[in-house]
């Protein structure tokens, strides 16, 4: 096996592991993807990861799959892109099929309900961690911080669709940073 194939396989297994063992969806996966690709394997810079993540969040679809797709494309082209998407999505697909079968049969059991309550606490903490890690880097100065606060306020208090807030944020970013 060539060094390139070994590298692709390692990254594929990384995304497969993240997809298989992360509860809470795409936003819970983001800190794990970042740690693996930026800190451990150093295949992406922090800025490149944030660029991919920003674009992934503005596209339709699951943020983890979008992130895997863009990161794969950045690192190794279409082949790596397809491998990362497959590795990220397959565990979720199989997990959903198995869990749905068992959950529908046993959802009323107190043990099952207690497990999912505990898992929910982990999901919330992973999402908060993702917000903290990304927010520290993304809001580098007071303009970024104020812009983020205003856009958050729009999301929380106005009922404006998130797509329009993303477009507004992108437009303001272009205007303020040209």
DRENZABA-602281 format. One record per residue: residue number from 1; chain; x, y, z of N, C-alpha, C, CB in turn. Coordinates in steps of 0.2 Angstrom, whole numbers, plus 5000, padded with zeros to 4 digits. Each point is the difference from the previous one (the first is absolute). Glycine has a CB too. Layout:
residues N
+------+--------+------+------+------+------+------+------+------+------+------+------+------+------+
| semi | fidren |  n_x |  n_y |  n_z | ca_x | ca_y | ca_z |  c_x |  c_y |  c_z | cb_x | cb_y | cb_z |
+------+--------+------+------+------+------+------+------+------+------+------+------+------+------+
|  NUM |      A |    X |    Y |    Z |    X |    Y |    Z |    X |    Y |    Z |    X |    Y |    Z |
...
+------+--------+------+------+------+------+------+------+------+------+------+------+------+------+
end
This chain:
residues 178
+------+--------+------+------+------+------+------+------+------+------+------+------+------+------+
| semi | fidren |  n_x |  n_y |  n_z | ca_x | ca_y | ca_z |  c_x |  c_y |  c_z | cb_x | cb_y | cb_z |
+------+--------+------+------+------+------+------+------+------+------+------+------+------+------+
|    1 |      A | 5004 | 4994 | 5000 | 4996 | 5006 | 5000 | 5004 | 5006 | 5000 | 4991 | 4994 | 5006 |
|    2 |      A | 5008 | 5011 | 4989 | 5004 | 5006 | 5000 | 4999 | 5005 | 5006 | 5000 | 4999 | 4987 |
|    3 |      A | 5004 | 5005 | 5014 | 4999 | 5005 | 5005 | 4994 | 5004 | 4999 | 5013 | 5001 | 5001 |
|    4 |      A | 4985 | 5001 | 4993 | 4994 | 5004 | 4999 | 4994 | 4996 | 5002 | 5006 | 5006 | 4990 |
|    5 |      A | 4994 | 4987 | 5008 | 4994 | 4996 | 5001 | 5000 | 4999 | 5008 | 5001 | 4994 | 4989 |
|    6 |      A | 5004 | 5006 | 5014 | 5000 | 4999 | 5008 | 4997 | 5006 | 5003 | 5010 | 4993 | 4999 |
|    7 |      A | 4992 | 5013 | 4998 | 4998 | 5007 | 5003 | 4992 | 5000 | 4999 | 5012 | 5005 | 4997 |
|    8 |      A | 4986 | 4994 | 4997 | 4993 | 5000 | 4998 | 4996 | 4995 | 5005 | 5003 | 5003 | 4988 |
|    9 |      A | 5000 | 4991 | 5013 | 4996 | 4995 | 5004 | 5000 | 5003 | 5007 | 5004 | 4991 | 4993 |
|   10 |      A | 5002 | 5012 | 5010 | 5000 | 5003 | 5007 | 4995 | 5005 | 5000 | 5012 | 4997 | 5001 |
|   11 |      A | 4987 | 5008 | 4995 | 4995 | 5005 | 5000 | 4993 | 4997 | 4999 | 5009 | 5008 | 4996 |
|   12 |      A | 4990 | 4987 | 5000 | 4994 | 4997 | 4999 | 4997 | 4997 | 5007 | 5003 | 4998 | 4988 |
|   13 |      A | 5002 | 4998 | 5015 | 4998 | 4997 | 5007 | 4999 | 5006 | 5005 | 5007 | 4990 | 4997 |
|   14 |      A | 4997 | 5015 | 5003 | 4998 | 5006 | 5004 | 4993 | 5002 | 5000 | 5012 | 5003 | 4999 |
|   15 |      A | 4986 | 4998 | 4995 | 4993 | 5003 | 4999 | 4995 | 4994 | 5001 | 5004 | 5008 | 4991 |
|   16 |      A | 4998 | 4986 | 5008 | 4995 | 4994 | 5002 | 5000 | 5000 | 5007 | 5003 | 4994 | 4990 |
|   17 |      A | 5002 | 5007 | 5014 | 5000 | 5000 | 5007 | 4996 | 5006 | 5003 | 5011 | 4994 | 5000 |
|   18 |      A | 4990 | 5011 | 4997 | 4996 | 5006 | 5003 | 4993 | 4999 | 4998 | 5010 | 5008 | 4998 |
|   19 |      A | 4988 | 4990 | 4996 | 4993 | 4999 | 4998 | 4997 | 4994 | 5004 | 5003 | 5004 | 4989 |
|   20 |      A | 5001 | 4991 | 5013 | 4997 | 4995 | 5004 | 4999 | 5001 | 5007 | 5005 | 4993 | 4992 |
|   21 |      A | 4999 | 5011 | 5011 | 5000 | 5001 | 5008 | 4998 | 5007 | 5002 | 5009 | 4991 | 5000 |
|   22 |      A | 4989 | 5013 | 4996 | 4998 | 5007 | 5002 | 4992 | 5000 | 5000 | 5011 | 5005 | 4995 |
|   23 |      A | 4987 | 4997 | 5011 | 4992 | 5001 | 5001 | 4999 | 5007 | 4999 | 4999 | 4990 | 5008 |
|   24 |      A | 4995 | 5012 | 4989 | 4998 | 5007 | 5000 | 5000 | 5003 | 4994 | 5004 | 5000 | 5011 |
|   25 |      A | 4998 | 4996 | 4983 | 5000 | 5003 | 4994 | 5006 | 5004 | 4998 | 4988 | 5001 | 5001 |
|   26 |      A | 5012 | 5003 | 4994 | 5005 | 5003 | 4997 | 5004 | 5005 | 5004 | 4994 | 4999 | 4990 |
|   27 |      A | 5002 | 5005 | 5014 | 5004 | 5005 | 5004 | 5004 | 4997 | 5006 | 4991 | 5008 | 4997 |
|   28 |      A | 5006 | 4986 | 5005 | 5004 | 4997 | 5005 | 5007 | 4996 | 4997 | 4989 | 4998 | 5006 |
|   29 |      A | 5011 | 5001 | 4987 | 5005 | 4997 | 4997 | 5006 | 5006 | 4999 | 4992 | 4991 | 4995 |
|   30 |      A | 5006 | 5015 | 5004 | 5005 | 5005 | 4998 | 5006 | 5000 | 5004 | 4990 | 5007 | 4996 |
|   31 |      A | 5009 | 4994 | 5011 | 5007 | 5000 | 5004 | 5004 | 4994 | 4999 | 4994 | 5007 | 5008 |
|   32 |      A | 5003 | 4987 | 4991 | 5004 | 4994 | 4999 | 5003 | 5000 | 4993 | 4992 | 4994 | 5007 |
|   33 |      A | 5005 | 5008 | 4988 | 5003 | 5001 | 4993 | 5006 | 5005 | 5001 | 4989 | 4997 | 4994 |
|   34 |      A | 5010 | 5009 | 5009 | 5005 | 5005 | 5000 | 5006 | 4997 | 5004 | 4991 | 5009 | 5000 |
|   35 |      A | 5008 | 4988 | 5006 | 5005 | 4997 | 5004 | 5004 | 4995 | 4995 | 4994 | 5002 | 5011 |
|   36 |      A | 5003 | 4994 | 4986 | 5004 | 4994 | 4996 | 5003 | 5004 | 4994 | 4992 | 4991 | 5003 |
|   37 |      A | 5005 | 5013 | 4993 | 5003 | 5003 | 4994 | 5005 | 5005 | 5001 | 4990 | 4997 | 4994 |
|   38 |      A | 5009 | 5008 | 5011 | 5004 | 5006 | 5001 | 5005 | 4998 | 5006 | 4991 | 5008 | 4997 |
|   39 |      A | 5007 | 4989 | 5008 | 5005 | 4999 | 5006 | 5004 | 4994 | 4999 | 4993 | 5006 | 5007 |
|   40 |      A | 5004 | 4988 | 4992 | 5003 | 4994 | 5000 | 5004 | 4998 | 4994 | 4992 | 4996 | 5008 |
|   41 |      A | 5004 | 5004 | 4986 | 5003 | 4998 | 4994 | 5003 | 5006 | 4996 | 4992 | 4990 | 5000 |
|   42 |      A | 5006 | 5016 | 5002 | 5003 | 5006 | 4997 | 5000 | 5000 | 4992 | 5007 | 5001 | 5010 |
|   43 |      A | 4987 | 4997 | 4987 | 4999 | 5000 | 4993 | 4996 | 5006 | 4998 | 5000 | 4988 | 5000 |
|   44 |      A | 4998 | 5016 | 5005 | 4997 | 5007 | 4998 | 5002 | 5005 | 5005 | 4990 | 4994 | 4995 |
|   45 |      A | 5011 | 5012 | 5003 | 5001 | 5005 | 5005 | 4993 | 5002 | 5003 | 5010 | 5005 | 4993 |
|   46 |      A | 4991 | 4999 | 5013 | 4994 | 5002 | 5003 | 4996 | 5004 | 4996 | 5006 | 5000 | 5011 |
|   47 |      A | 4997 | 5005 | 4985 | 4996 | 5004 | 4995 | 4997 | 4996 | 4995 | 5008 | 5009 | 5002 |
|   48 |      A | 4995 | 4986 | 4995 | 4997 | 4996 | 4995 | 4994 | 4997 | 5002 | 5011 | 4999 | 4995 |
|   49 |      A | 4990 | 4998 | 5011 | 4994 | 4996 | 5003 | 4994 | 5005 | 5002 | 5008 | 4992 | 5005 |
|   50 |      A | 4993 | 5014 | 4997 | 4995 | 5005 | 5001 | 4997 | 5002 | 4994 | 5006 | 5004 | 5010 |
|   51 |      A | 4998 | 4997 | 4984 | 4997 | 5001 | 4994 | 4995 | 4995 | 4997 | 5010 | 5007 | 4998 |
|   52 |      A | 4992 | 4987 | 5003 | 4996 | 4994 | 4998 | 4994 | 5000 | 5004 | 5010 | 4993 | 4997 |
|   53 |      A | 4991 | 5008 | 5010 | 4994 | 4999 | 5004 | 4995 | 5006 | 4999 | 5007 | 4995 | 5008 |
|   54 |      A | 4995 | 5011 | 4990 | 4996 | 5006 | 4999 | 4996 | 4998 | 4993 | 5008 | 5008 | 5006 |
|   55 |      A | 4995 | 4990 | 4989 | 4997 | 4998 | 4994 | 4995 | 4994 | 5001 | 5010 | 5004 | 4994 |
|   56 |      A | 4992 | 4991 | 5010 | 4996 | 4994 | 5001 | 4993 | 5002 | 5004 | 5011 | 4993 | 5001 |
|   57 |      A | 4990 | 5012 | 5003 | 4994 | 5002 | 5004 | 4995 | 5004 | 4996 | 5007 | 5000 | 5010 |
|   58 |      A | 4996 | 5003 | 4984 | 4995 | 5004 | 4996 | 4997 | 4996 | 4994 | 5007 | 5010 | 5003 |
|   59 |      A | 4995 | 4984 | 4997 | 4997 | 4996 | 4995 | 4995 | 4996 | 5002 | 5011 | 4999 | 4995 |
|   60 |      A | 4984 | 4999 | 5001 | 4995 | 4995 | 5003 | 5002 | 4993 | 5001 | 4992 | 5007 | 4993 |
|   61 |      A | 5005 | 4990 | 5012 | 5003 | 4993 | 5002 | 5003 | 5000 | 5007 | 5001 | 4998 | 4988 |
|   62 |      A | 5001 | 4996 | 5014 | 5003 | 4999 | 5006 | 5007 | 5003 | 5001 | 4993 | 4990 | 5001 |
|   63 |      A | 5008 | 5014 | 5004 | 5006 | 5004 | 5001 | 5006 | 4995 | 5000 | 4994 | 5009 | 5006 |
|   64 |      A | 5005 | 4985 | 4997 | 5006 | 4995 | 5001 | 5002 | 4998 | 4993 | 4996 | 4997 | 5012 |
|   65 |      A | 4999 | 5001 | 4984 | 5001 | 4997 | 4993 | 5003 | 5005 | 4996 | 4990 | 4992 | 5001 |
|   66 |      A | 5007 | 5015 | 4999 | 5003 | 5005 | 4996 | 5007 | 5002 | 5002 | 4988 | 5004 | 4999 |
|   67 |      A | 5013 | 4996 | 5008 | 5007 | 5001 | 5002 | 5005 | 4994 | 4997 | 4996 | 5006 | 5010 |
|   68 |      A | 5002 | 4988 | 4991 | 5004 | 4994 | 4997 | 5001 | 5001 | 4993 | 4995 | 4993 | 5009 |
|   69 |      A | 5000 | 5009 | 4987 | 5000 | 5001 | 4993 | 5005 | 5005 | 4998 | 4988 | 4996 | 4999 |
|   70 |      A | 5012 | 5010 | 5004 | 5004 | 5005 | 4998 | 5007 | 4999 | 5003 | 4991 | 5008 | 5001 |
|   71 |      A | 5010 | 4989 | 5005 | 5007 | 4999 | 5002 | 5003 | 4994 | 4996 | 4997 | 5003 | 5011 |
|   72 |      A | 4999 | 4992 | 4987 | 5003 | 4995 | 4995 | 5002 | 5003 | 4994 | 4993 | 4992 | 5005 |
|   73 |      A | 5003 | 5013 | 4992 | 5002 | 5003 | 4994 | 5006 | 5004 | 5000 | 4988 | 5000 | 4997 |
|   74 |      A | 5013 | 5004 | 5009 | 5006 | 5004 | 5001 | 5006 | 4996 | 5001 | 4993 | 5008 | 5005 |
|   75 |      A | 5006 | 4986 | 4998 | 5006 | 4996 | 5002 | 5002 | 4995 | 4994 | 4997 | 5000 | 5012 |
|   76 |      A | 4999 | 4997 | 4984 | 5002 | 4996 | 4995 | 4995 | 4999 | 4994 | 5005 | 4994 | 5009 |
|   77 |      A | 4991 | 5011 | 4990 | 4996 | 4999 | 4994 | 4994 | 4996 | 5001 | 5010 | 5002 | 4993 |
|   78 |      A | 4987 | 4997 | 5001 | 4993 | 4997 | 5000 | 5000 | 4993 | 5003 | 4997 | 5006 | 4990 |
|   79 |      A | 5008 | 4990 | 5009 | 5001 | 4993 | 5003 | 4999 | 5001 | 5008 | 5007 | 4996 | 4990 |
|   80 |      A | 4997 | 5008 | 5013 | 5000 | 5001 | 5007 | 4994 | 5003 | 5002 | 5012 | 5001 | 5000 |
|   81 |      A | 4985 | 5003 | 4996 | 4993 | 5003 | 5002 | 4995 | 4995 | 5001 | 5003 | 5010 | 4994 |
|   82 |      A | 4997 | 4985 | 5001 | 4995 | 4995 | 5000 | 5001 | 4995 | 5006 | 4999 | 5001 | 4987 |
|   83 |      A | 5007 | 4998 | 5014 | 5002 | 4995 | 5006 | 4998 | 5003 | 5006 | 5010 | 4996 | 4994 |
|   84 |      A | 4991 | 5011 | 5007 | 4999 | 5003 | 5007 | 4992 | 5000 | 5001 | 5011 | 5007 | 4999 |
|   85 |      A | 4985 | 4995 | 4995 | 4993 | 5000 | 5001 | 4997 | 4993 | 5001 | 5000 | 5010 | 4992 |
|   86 |      A | 5003 | 4985 | 5005 | 4998 | 4993 | 5001 | 5001 | 4998 | 5008 | 5002 | 4997 | 4987 |
|   87 |      A | 5004 | 5005 | 5015 | 5002 | 4998 | 5007 | 4996 | 5004 | 5005 | 5012 | 4997 | 4996 |
|   88 |      A | 4986 | 5009 | 5002 | 4996 | 5004 | 5005 | 4993 | 4997 | 5000 | 5008 | 5010 | 4999 |
|   89 |      A | 4989 | 4989 | 4996 | 4993 | 4998 | 4999 | 4998 | 4993 | 5002 | 5000 | 5009 | 4991 |
|   90 |      A | 5005 | 4986 | 5007 | 4998 | 4993 | 5001 | 4998 | 4998 | 5007 | 5007 | 4998 | 4990 |
|   91 |      A | 4997 | 5004 | 5015 | 4999 | 4998 | 5007 | 4993 | 5003 | 5002 | 5012 | 5000 | 5003 |
|   92 |      A | 4987 | 5006 | 4995 | 4993 | 5003 | 5002 | 4994 | 4996 | 4997 | 5006 | 5011 | 5001 |
|   93 |      A | 4995 | 4987 | 4993 | 4995 | 4996 | 4997 | 4998 | 4994 | 5003 | 5004 | 5005 | 4989 |
|   94 |      A | 5002 | 4991 | 5012 | 4999 | 4994 | 5004 | 4998 | 5000 | 5007 | 5008 | 4996 | 4992 |
|   95 |      A | 4994 | 5009 | 5011 | 4998 | 5002 | 5007 | 4993 | 5001 | 5001 | 5011 | 5004 | 5002 |
|   96 |      A | 4986 | 5000 | 4993 | 4993 | 5002 | 5000 | 4996 | 4994 | 4999 | 5003 | 5012 | 4995 |
|   97 |      A | 4999 | 4984 | 5000 | 4996 | 4994 | 4999 | 4999 | 4996 | 5006 | 5004 | 5000 | 4988 |
|   98 |      A | 5002 | 4998 | 5015 | 5000 | 4996 | 5006 | 4997 | 5003 | 5006 | 5010 | 4995 | 4996 |
|   99 |      A | 4991 | 5012 | 5005 | 4997 | 5003 | 5006 | 4993 | 5001 | 4999 | 5010 | 5006 | 5002 |
|  100 |      A | 4988 | 4995 | 4992 | 4992 | 5001 | 4999 | 4997 | 4993 | 5002 | 5002 | 5009 | 4991 |
|  101 |      A | 5001 | 4986 | 5006 | 4997 | 4993 | 5002 | 4999 | 4999 | 5007 | 5005 | 4996 | 4990 |
|  102 |      A | 5000 | 5005 | 5014 | 5000 | 4999 | 5007 | 4996 | 5005 | 5004 | 5011 | 4994 | 4999 |
|  103 |      A | 4990 | 5013 | 4999 | 4997 | 5005 | 5004 | 4992 | 4999 | 4999 | 5010 | 5008 | 4998 |
|  104 |      A | 4988 | 4991 | 4996 | 4993 | 4999 | 5000 | 4997 | 4994 | 5004 | 5001 | 5005 | 4988 |
|  105 |      A | 5003 | 4990 | 5013 | 4998 | 4995 | 5004 | 5000 | 5001 | 5008 | 5004 | 4992 | 4991 |
|  106 |      A | 5002 | 5012 | 5011 | 5001 | 5000 | 5007 | 5000 | 5008 | 5003 | 5007 | 4989 | 4998 |
|  107 |      A | 4991 | 5015 | 4998 | 5000 | 5007 | 5002 | 4997 | 5002 | 5007 | 5000 | 5003 | 4988 |
|  108 |      A | 4995 | 4993 | 5014 | 4996 | 5001 | 5006 | 5004 | 4998 | 5006 | 4990 | 4999 | 4994 |
|  109 |      A | 5015 | 4997 | 5005 | 5004 | 4998 | 5006 | 5004 | 5005 | 5003 | 5001 | 4989 | 4995 |
|  110 |      A | 4999 | 5012 | 5012 | 5003 | 5005 | 5004 | 5008 | 5000 | 4998 | 4991 | 4999 | 5009 |
|  111 |      A | 5012 | 4995 | 4990 | 5007 | 5000 | 4999 | 5002 | 5003 | 4993 | 5000 | 4990 | 5007 |
|  112 |      A | 4995 | 5009 | 4988 | 5002 | 5003 | 4994 | 4999 | 5008 | 5000 | 4996 | 4989 | 4994 |
|  113 |      A | 4998 | 5013 | 5010 | 4999 | 5007 | 5000 | 5006 | 5004 | 5004 | 4988 | 4997 | 5000 |
|  114 |      A | 5015 | 4999 | 5005 | 5005 | 5003 | 5004 | 5006 | 5001 | 4996 | 4995 | 4995 | 5010 |
|  115 |      A | 5007 | 4999 | 4986 | 5006 | 5001 | 4995 | 4999 | 5006 | 4996 | 5001 | 4987 | 5000 |
|  116 |      A | 4994 | 5014 | 4997 | 4999 | 5005 | 4995 | 5000 | 5007 | 5003 | 4993 | 4992 | 4993 |
|  117 |      A | 5005 | 5008 | 5013 | 5001 | 5007 | 5004 | 5007 | 5001 | 5001 | 4989 | 4998 | 5006 |
|  118 |      A | 5015 | 4997 | 4996 | 5007 | 5001 | 5001 | 5004 | 5002 | 4994 | 4999 | 4992 | 5010 |
|  119 |      A | 4999 | 5004 | 4985 | 5003 | 5002 | 4993 | 4999 | 5007 | 4998 | 4999 | 4988 | 4997 |
|  120 |      A | 4995 | 5014 | 5004 | 4998 | 5007 | 4998 | 5005 | 5005 | 5004 | 4988 | 4996 | 4998 |
|  121 |      A | 5013 | 5003 | 5008 | 5005 | 5004 | 5004 | 5007 | 5001 | 4996 | 4994 | 4997 | 5011 |
|  122 |      A | 5008 | 4997 | 4987 | 5006 | 5000 | 4996 | 5000 | 5004 | 4994 | 5003 | 4989 | 5005 |
|  123 |      A | 4991 | 5010 | 4991 | 4999 | 5003 | 4994 | 5001 | 5008 | 5001 | 4993 | 4990 | 4996 |
|  124 |      A | 5003 | 5012 | 5009 | 5000 | 5007 | 5001 | 5007 | 5003 | 5002 | 4988 | 4999 | 5004 |
|  125 |      A | 5016 | 4997 | 5000 | 5007 | 5002 | 5001 | 5004 | 5000 | 4994 | 4999 | 4996 | 5012 |
|  126 |      A | 5000 | 5000 | 4984 | 5004 | 4999 | 4994 | 4999 | 5006 | 4995 | 5000 | 4988 | 5001 |
|  127 |      A | 4993 | 5014 | 4999 | 4998 | 5006 | 4996 | 5003 | 5006 | 5003 | 4990 | 4994 | 4996 |
|  128 |      A | 5010 | 5007 | 5010 | 5003 | 5006 | 5004 | 5007 | 5000 | 4999 | 4991 | 5000 | 5008 |
|  129 |      A | 5013 | 4995 | 4992 | 5007 | 4999 | 4998 | 5001 | 5003 | 4993 | 5002 | 4990 | 5008 |
|  130 |      A | 4994 | 5008 | 4987 | 5001 | 5002 | 4994 | 4999 | 5007 | 4999 | 4996 | 4989 | 4996 |
|  131 |      A | 4999 | 5014 | 5007 | 4999 | 5007 | 5000 | 5006 | 5004 | 5003 | 4988 | 4998 | 5001 |
|  132 |      A | 5015 | 4999 | 5005 | 5005 | 5004 | 5003 | 5006 | 5000 | 4996 | 4996 | 4996 | 5011 |
|  133 |      A | 5006 | 4998 | 4986 | 5006 | 4999 | 4996 | 5000 | 5004 | 4994 | 5002 | 4989 | 5004 |
|  134 |      A | 4992 | 5011 | 4992 | 5000 | 5004 | 4994 | 4999 | 5007 | 5001 | 4994 | 4990 | 4995 |
|  135 |      A | 5002 | 5012 | 5011 | 4999 | 5007 | 5001 | 5006 | 5004 | 5002 | 4989 | 4997 | 5004 |
|  136 |      A | 5016 | 4999 | 5000 | 5006 | 5004 | 5002 | 5004 | 5002 | 4994 | 5000 | 4993 | 5010 |
|  137 |      A | 5000 | 5002 | 4985 | 5004 | 5002 | 4994 | 4997 | 5004 | 4995 | 5005 | 4989 | 5001 |
|  138 |      A | 4988 | 5011 | 4999 | 4996 | 5003 | 4995 | 4999 | 5008 | 5002 | 4994 | 4989 | 4997 |
|  139 |      A | 5006 | 5012 | 5009 | 4999 | 5007 | 5003 | 5006 | 5003 | 5002 | 4988 | 4997 | 5003 |
|  140 |      A | 5017 | 5004 | 4992 | 5007 | 5002 | 5002 | 5000 | 5008 | 5002 | 5004 | 4991 | 4992 |
|  141 |      A | 4991 | 5013 | 5007 | 5000 | 5007 | 5002 | 4993 | 5002 | 5002 | 5010 | 5002 | 4992 |
|  142 |      A | 4989 | 5004 | 5010 | 4994 | 5003 | 5002 | 4995 | 5000 | 4995 | 5006 | 5006 | 5008 |
|  143 |      A | 4996 | 4995 | 4985 | 4995 | 5000 | 4995 | 4997 | 4993 | 4999 | 5007 | 5010 | 4994 |
|  144 |      A | 4997 | 4985 | 5006 | 4998 | 4993 | 4999 | 4995 | 4999 | 5006 | 5011 | 4996 | 4994 |
|  145 |      A | 4991 | 5005 | 5012 | 4996 | 4999 | 5006 | 4993 | 5003 | 4999 | 5010 | 4999 | 5007 |
|  146 |      A | 4990 | 5008 | 4992 | 4994 | 5003 | 4999 | 4995 | 4998 | 4994 | 5006 | 5010 | 5005 |
|  147 |      A | 4997 | 4988 | 4990 | 4997 | 4997 | 4994 | 4997 | 4993 | 5002 | 5008 | 5006 | 4992 |
|  148 |      A | 4995 | 4990 | 5012 | 4998 | 4994 | 5002 | 4994 | 5001 | 5005 | 5011 | 4995 | 4998 |
|  149 |      A | 4990 | 5010 | 5006 | 4994 | 5001 | 5005 | 4994 | 5003 | 4997 | 5009 | 5002 | 5009 |
|  150 |      A | 4992 | 5002 | 4986 | 4994 | 5003 | 4996 | 4996 | 4994 | 4996 | 5006 | 5011 | 5000 |
|  151 |      A | 4998 | 4985 | 4997 | 4997 | 4995 | 4996 | 4997 | 4994 | 5005 | 5009 | 5002 | 4991 |
|  152 |      A | 4994 | 4997 | 5014 | 4997 | 4996 | 5005 | 4993 | 5003 | 5003 | 5012 | 4995 | 5003 |
|  153 |      A | 4988 | 5011 | 4998 | 4994 | 5003 | 5002 | 4995 | 5000 | 4995 | 5007 | 5008 | 5007 |
|  154 |      A | 4995 | 4993 | 4986 | 4995 | 4999 | 4995 | 4997 | 4993 | 5000 | 5006 | 5008 | 4993 |
|  155 |      A | 4998 | 4987 | 5008 | 4998 | 4993 | 5000 | 4995 | 4998 | 5006 | 5011 | 4997 | 4994 |
|  156 |      A | 4991 | 5006 | 5012 | 4996 | 4998 | 5006 | 4994 | 5004 | 5000 | 5010 | 4998 | 5006 |
|  157 |      A | 4989 | 5008 | 4992 | 4995 | 5005 | 5002 | 4995 | 5002 | 4994 | 5007 | 5004 | 5009 |
|  158 |      A | 4995 | 4995 | 4985 | 4996 | 5002 | 4994 | 4997 | 4995 | 4996 | 5008 | 5009 | 5000 |
|  159 |      A | 4994 | 4985 | 5000 | 4996 | 4995 | 4996 | 5003 | 5000 | 4993 | 4990 | 5001 | 5008 |
|  160 |      A | 5015 | 5003 | 4991 | 5003 | 5000 | 4993 | 5003 | 4993 | 4998 | 5002 | 5012 | 5001 |
|  161 |      A | 4997 | 4985 | 4994 | 5002 | 4994 | 4998 | 5008 | 5000 | 5000 | 4990 | 4998 | 4993 |
|  162 |      A | 5013 | 4997 | 5010 | 5007 | 5000 | 5000 | 5004 | 5001 | 4994 | 4999 | 4992 | 5009 |
|  163 |      A | 4998 | 5005 | 4985 | 5003 | 5002 | 4994 | 5001 | 5007 | 4998 | 4995 | 4989 | 4996 |
|  164 |      A | 5000 | 5015 | 5006 | 5001 | 5007 | 4999 | 5005 | 5003 | 5004 | 4988 | 5001 | 4997 |
|  165 |      A | 5012 | 4997 | 5009 | 5005 | 5002 | 5005 | 5007 | 4998 | 4998 | 4992 | 4999 | 5009 |
|  166 |      A | 5009 | 4995 | 4988 | 5007 | 4998 | 4997 | 5002 | 5005 | 4994 | 4998 | 4988 | 5004 |
|  167 |      A | 4997 | 5013 | 4992 | 5001 | 5005 | 4994 | 5002 | 5007 | 5003 | 4992 | 4993 | 4993 |
|  168 |      A | 5004 | 5009 | 5012 | 5001 | 5007 | 5002 | 5007 | 5000 | 5004 | 4988 | 5002 | 5002 |
|  169 |      A | 5014 | 4993 | 5001 | 5007 | 5000 | 5003 | 5005 | 4999 | 4995 | 4995 | 4994 | 5010 |
|  170 |      A | 5004 | 5002 | 4985 | 5005 | 5000 | 4995 | 5001 | 5007 | 4996 | 4997 | 4988 | 4999 |
|  171 |      A | 4997 | 5015 | 5000 | 5000 | 5007 | 4997 | 5004 | 5005 | 5004 | 4989 | 4997 | 4994 |
|  172 |      A | 5009 | 5003 | 5013 | 5003 | 5005 | 5004 | 5008 | 4998 | 5001 | 4989 | 5001 | 5006 |
|  173 |      A | 5013 | 4993 | 4994 | 5007 | 4998 | 5000 | 5003 | 5003 | 4994 | 4998 | 4989 | 5006 |
|  174 |      A | 4999 | 5010 | 4988 | 5003 | 5003 | 4994 | 5001 | 5007 | 5000 | 4995 | 4991 | 4994 |
|  175 |      A | 5000 | 5013 | 5009 | 5000 | 5007 | 5000 | 5005 | 5002 | 5005 | 4988 | 5000 | 4997 |
|  176 |      A | 5012 | 4997 | 5009 | 5005 | 5002 | 5005 | 5007 | 4998 | 4999 | 4990 | 5000 | 5008 |
|  177 |      A | 5011 | 4995 | 4988 | 5007 | 4998 | 5000 | 5003 | 5000 | 4993 | 4997 | 4993 | 5009 |
|  178 |      A | 5000 | 5011 | 4986 | 5003 | 5000 | 4994 | 5006 | 5004 | 4999 | 4989 | 5000 | 4996 |
+------+--------+------+------+------+------+------+------+------+------+------+------+------+------+
end
